[in-house]
Amino acid sequence: MNAPNISTPWRQIAAAAYSGPKDCRIFGTIEVDITATMDYITHKRESGEKPTLIHFVTAALARCIHEDVPQINCFLQRGKFIRRENVDVFITVALQTGEDLTGIIIPHAQHLPIREITSLLRSKVREKRQGHDSGFVSAKHTLSKIPWPFRRMLFLLIRWWVYSLGFRLPFFHIPRDPFGSVILSDIGSHGLNTGMAALFPMGRVPVVITMGKVEKKPVVVDEEVQIRSILPLTATLDHRIVDGAQAGALARGLARRLRYPERFADISTPD
């Protein structure tokens, strides 16, 4: 048996991009009762649609940021905070078992009903599996081949020139906002309950949300103990942008929407 390749393109990029723990990170966890959402998914599947939990979390998260805490939908550039007009959700996906993760942007997710998010995500995954890729993530194979220490020097240059100053880099087709407003990762599909993700230094993303493994748990509802479906969510937050009050509003808004999916799941909000 051949030994696995430990120097994957992502590890080569991560070693160049990260310099160590940073002091602007804060973390938070919450357990959300998603019994109603799971029942809603079952109902939709019986009618022929194929939504999954990540589609609902994407819609709920985008609406929460847009409606409840729009002040965190921004990034820092040249010492100024720049507001984003829309909530673009970056979802991490694994195209093949055992391969590096890649990512897919769902643009303007705050306006999309579940069926459109489901269709868009599936079509983009299909395109990536066929080799049609673009953006920062698609460049990892090329960038990972740059010799050390030039790889680290290049990442520092990209971070300063493209993300700190906001200029284009002529020889690299790197978007100015490659990861959107928020990163969402389903670690529950890997059997994990809780995971505190890193803030990618070049991402300009103030919030990273991880979805843990859904489990049945006893919960007190109307003074009675009931067995409910519980989703653990963990957030890594950029404390330069997000404070405790905003984090609390984000958690409450996300939990409220997932408890009542019928209020937003099939509704498109106007531009």
N, C-alpha and C positions, 0 to 999 in steps of 0.2 A: 504494500500500500504506500502511495506517495505521501510524503509529509505535507500537511496543509501549509499554504502560503500565509505566513504571519505578517508580511509586509504588503498588506492590501492597499489599494489606492487611497481608501479613506484614512487608513492609519498614517500613510505618508503625508496626507494633507493635514490631519489633526496634529501630527508632531510639529508641523511647520506653523500652523495657525495658533495653537494654544501655547502660552508661555507659563501657565500654572494657574492656580486658583486666584480669582479676583475678589475684591472687597465690596462690589456693588450688588452681589446676589443675595436675595432673600428667598425663602422657601415656604410653602404652605401646602396643607393637605385637607381634603374634605371627602366625606362619604355621602354619595347622593342616592336617594331612593329612586330607582328607574323602573319600578314595577310597571307603571303606566306606559312608559316608553317601550318596554319589551312587549307588552300586550299590543301596543299600537303597531310595532314591527310585525308581529304575528298576523295581525289583521291585514296589513298591507300585503304581506306575502301571500295570503289566501286569495287576495284579489288580483294576483299576478305580478305585482311590483316586487323588487328585490332590494329593499333598503337594508342597511346594517346599522349597528349602533354608532359607528364612527360618522356616518352621514348625519345622524341626529345631533351628535355632539358638535360637529362642524357648524351646522345651522344655528344651534343654540349659542355656541361660543361667539360666532360672528355677530349675531343680533345683540348679544349681551354687551360686547365691546362697543358696538355702534350706538346702542340706545342708552346703556347704563353708565358706561365709563369711557366716553369718546376721547377724553383727555389723555388716555394712555395709548391711543392709536397714533403714535408719533415716533420720530427718531432724532438723534442728535447729530448735527452736522455743522462744522465751523463754529462750534460753541453755541448754536441756536437749535431750538427744538422745532422740527418741521412736522406739521400735522398731515396725516394721510387722509384722503377723502373717503376711501373705501376700506373695508376689512377683507384683505386677501389672506386666506388660510393655507399654510404650507403643511401638507400631510405627508409624513414619512411612510414609505411603503417598501416592501421586499418583493422584488420581481421574481426571484427564484429562491428556493430554500438554501440557506447557507451563504448567500451572496451579500455584499454590502447593501445597505439601505440606500434608496434614492428618495426623491421627494416630488410631490406634485402640488402645484398652486391651484387653489380654487378662487378665482378672482371675484370680487364684489359679492362675497358669500352672504353678506347681510341681507341681500335682496332675493336670494334663491330659495325656492321651496325644496323639500327633500328630494322629490323626483328628479329635479334638475341637477342637484348635487350628486345624486347617485349616478345619473347618466354621464355627467361630465367626468367624474372620477374614474368610472369604468373605461370610458373612451381614452382618457389620458394614460391610464395604466396599459391599455392595449397598445397604444402608440409607442410607449417606452419599451414594451416587450418586443416590438418589431424593430427597435433600434432608432426610432425617431425621438431624439432628445435635444434639448437646448438649455441655455442658461448656465449658472454657476455649477450646478451638480454634474452636468454633462461633461464639464471640463476637468473633472477630477482625475481621469485616467491620463490625460496629457500632462497636467500639472504635477502629478505624483512622480513622473519620470524625470523631473528636473533634479540634478544632483544636489545633495546636501553639501554645504550650507546655503547654496544659492536658492533653494526652495524656500527656506525661512526668510531670506532677504526679499524674495519676490512677494511673499504673502504680506510682509510688513509694508512693502511699497503699494500693493493693491489696497490694503486696508487704509493707508494714509491718503492715497491719491483718489481712489474711487469712493470710499465710504466716509472718510473724514472731511475731504475737500469737495466731493461731489463731481469730480471730473471724469471724463472717459479715459480709458487706457487703450491706445491705438491697436495694439497687437493681440489683445484678448477681448473677446466678446462677452464681457461680464456685465450683467445687468446691475443697475444702481440699487435695486431693491429686490434681491433674489429670493428672499424668504418671507416676504409679505409682512403682515401685521402680527401674526402669531404662528407658532409651530405646534402641531398636534401630533402626538405619537401614541399608538396603541401598543403598549408593552404587555397588556393583558393577553394578547394573542400568543405571547411567548411564555405564558404561565406566571408572570410577575404581578404582584399586588401593588407595589409602590416603587417608584423610581424618580429620583431627583435629577433631571436632565441638565446638561450644561447649556450656558448661553454662548452660542457660537460667536467669536469675537468680530467676525466680518458680516454677521447677519443683520445687525441693527434691529433685532426683534426683542421687544421688552418682555415678552411672555412666552414661556414654553410649557405646554400642558401635556402630561402623560396620563393615559387611561389605563388603569389597572384591570385585573381579572375580576369579572362580575361574579359575585357569590351570593348565595341565599343566606340571610341572617335574620335572627329575631329582632323585631323593632316594635316599640310601643307606638300604636296608632289609636287615637281616641281612647286612651287608657286601656287598650287591649294589646296583648302581644301577638303580632302577626309575623309570618315569614315573608320577607320582601327581597327583591333583587337589588343588591347594593353595588354601586360602581365607585371604586376609589379613584380620586383624581388628585394629582400632585402638580403643583405649579412652581416653576423657577422664574423669578421676577427680577427685572433690572431696577434696583432701588433708586437709580437716578430719575426714573420715570414713574414707577409705581410705589405708592406708600401703603400703609396698613389699611386705611379707610377705603382706598380704591380696590385693594385686593379683596377686602370683605364684600364690597359691592359686586365685584366680579364673581365671587363664589356664590353669593346669594342669588344673583341673576341667573347664573348657569344652572344652579340646582332647581330654581323655580320653573324654568323652561323645560327641564327634563322631567319634572313631575307632571307637567301639563302639556304634552307634545301636541295635542290637537289644536292648541291655540296658535301655533306657528308653522306646523309641519307642511301644510299644503297651501300656505299663503306666500305670495310674492309681495315684497314691499316695494313701493315706487322709488325710482331713482331721484 
